Amino acid sequence: MRGLGTIAFAVLLGCAFLAPAAGGWAFAAGEFAFLAWLASSLRKADVSALRARARPPLEPDEDEIVARYPFYFERPLLARDLASTLAALGLASLLVVPWLTYRVQWAQAILIGVFVFAVARLTRVLSPVLALRVATAKGDREALRLLSAHDGAARKLSAPDQPEADGERRRQE
């Protein structure tokens, strides 16, 4: 996505500020379409294919984190880009809801406000390291166990013969 999703929601945010009636509906429709597409993509992630491609086989803790966050391990670069877009969408939603409420566009404000809960949930699914670190800071031992298994699972799933692993390495350098 390379930031295009963020730019698209910034444009929709501008439309919602300049023309609250039509822009609010456009923002809500764009947010709904993006969240529906993202939920559909998350459902298509195949845990069994991930387990099969792991070299060497996954340990039980690694298998559990892969089963919990399959999209993140299947397509790490896309998950990172989508998490960035979700963060921008969440911030834009937090800006536009009070504005639409002030401009007496109740239906759009309520709809976008409800979507914030979906954005929060999907952000945790696409950014498991962040979610696990927050849970670990709160004293969750289960999250600490999964967080410690993350690096091993990522290493085993990004074998040199995987095309996305090369792009991931280049991006980290």
C-alpha positions in Angstrom: 0.0 0.0 0.0 3.0 2.2 0.6 1.0 5.0 2.3 -1.8 5.2 -0.3 -4.4 4.1 2.2 -3.3 6.8 4.6 -3.4 9.4 1.9 -6.9 8.3 0.8 -8.3 8.6 4.4 -6.6 12.0 4.8 -8.4 13.1 1.6 -11.7 11.7 3.0 -11.0 13.5 6.3 -10.6 16.8 4.4 -13.9 16.2 2.6 -15.6 15.5 5.9 -14.3 18.8 7.3 -15.2 20.9 4.3 -18.6 19.3 3.5 -19.8 17.5 6.7 -23.0 16.1 5.2 -21.6 14.4 2.1 -18.0 14.1 3.4 -19.1 12.3 6.5 -21.0 9.7 4.5 -18.0 9.3 2.2 -15.6 8.8 5.1 -18.0 6.3 6.7 -18.4 4.4 3.4 -14.6 4.4 2.8 -14.0 3.2 6.4 -16.6 0.4 6.0 -15.2 -0.7 2.7 -11.6 -0.8 4.0 -12.6 -2.7 7.2 -14.8 -5.2 5.3 -11.9 -5.9 2.8 -9.4 -6.2 5.7 -11.7 -8.6 7.7 -12.1 -10.7 4.5 -8.4 -10.8 4.0 -7.8 -11.8 7.6 -10.3 -14.7 7.3 -8.4 -16.0 4.2 -5.1 -16.5 6.1 -4.3 -20.2 6.1 -2.6 -21.5 9.3 -2.0 -25.0 8.0 -0.1 -23.6 5.0 2.1 -21.6 7.4 2.8 -24.7 9.5 3.7 -26.6 6.4 6.2 -24.0 5.2 8.0 -23.7 8.5 11.6 -25.0 8.4 12.3 -26.5 10.9 8.9 -27.4 12.4 7.4 -24.9 14.9 7.7 -25.4 18.6 4.3 -25.5 20.5 4.6 -21.8 21.7 5.5 -20.7 18.2 2.7 -22.7 16.7 0.3 -21.0 19.1 1.3 -17.5 18.1 1.2 -18.4 14.4 -2.3 -19.8 14.9 -3.4 -16.7 16.7 -1.9 -14.2 14.2 -1.8 -16.1 10.8 -2.1 -13.0 8.5 0.8 -11.3 10.3 3.1 -14.2 9.7 1.8 -15.0 6.2 2.2 -11.5 4.8 4.4 -9.4 7.2 5.0 -6.5 4.9 1.4 -6.0 4.0 0.4 -6.4 7.7 2.8 -3.6 8.6 1.4 -1.3 5.9 -2.2 -2.1 6.8 -1.4 -1.4 10.5 -0.1 2.0 9.5 -3.3 2.7 7.5 -5.4 1.5 10.5 -3.5 3.9 12.8 -4.2 6.8 10.5 -7.8 5.7 10.1 -8.2 5.6 13.9 -6.7 9.0 14.4 -8.8 10.5 11.6 -11.9 8.9 13.1 -11.1 10.5 16.5 -10.9 13.9 14.8 -13.9 13.6 12.5 -16.4 12.3 15.1 -16.4 15.4 17.3 -16.5 17.6 14.2 -19.5 15.8 12.8 -21.2 16.0 16.2 -20.6 19.7 16.3 -22.0 20.1 12.8 -25.1 18.0 13.9 -24.3 15.1 11.5 -25.4 12.5 14.2 -25.8 9.5 12.0 -22.3 9.8 10.4 -20.7 10.6 13.7 -22.3 7.5 15.5 -21.4 5.2 12.6 -17.8 6.3 12.4 -17.6 6.2 16.2 -18.7 2.6 16.2 -16.2 1.7 13.6 -13.4 2.9 16.0 -14.0 -0.3 18.0 -13.4 -2.5 14.8 -10.3 -0.4 14.0 -8.9 -1.0 17.5 -9.5 -4.8 17.3 -8.0 -5.1 13.8 -4.9 -3.0 14.9 -4.2 -5.6 17.6 -4.5 -8.4 15.1 -2.2 -6.8 12.6 0.4 -5.6 15.2 0.8 -8.6 17.6 4.1 -7.5 18.9 2.7 -4.2 20.1 -0.4 -5.8 21.6 1.7 -8.5 23.3 4.2 -5.9 24.7 1.3 -3.9 26.2 -0.2 -7.0 27.7 3.3 -8.0 29.1 3.7 -4.6 30.6 0.4 -5.2 32.5 1.8 -8.4 33.9 0.3 -11.0 31.5 2.5 -14.1 31.6 0.7 -15.7 28.6 1.6 -12.6 26.5 5.2 -12.8 27.7 5.4 -16.5 26.6 3.9 -15.7 23.2 6.2 -12.6 22.8 9.2 -14.8 23.5 8.1 -17.2 20.8 7.6 -14.5 18.2 11.1 -14.2 16.9 11.6 -18.0 16.5 8.4 -18.3 14.6 9.2 -15.4 12.3 12.7 -16.8 11.6 11.3 -20.3 10.8 8.6 -18.9 8.5 10.9 -16.6 6.6 13.2 -19.2 5.1 15.6 -18.0 2.4 13.5 -19.7 -0.4 10.5 -17.4 0.5 10.3 -14.4 -1.8 8.9 -12.1 0.8 11.8 -12.9 3.2 14.3 -11.2 0.9 12.2 -8.0 0.7 11.8 -8.0 4.4 15.6 -8.3 4.9 16.2 -5.5 2.4 13.7 -3.2 4.1 15.2 -3.8 7.6 18.8 -3.0 6.4 
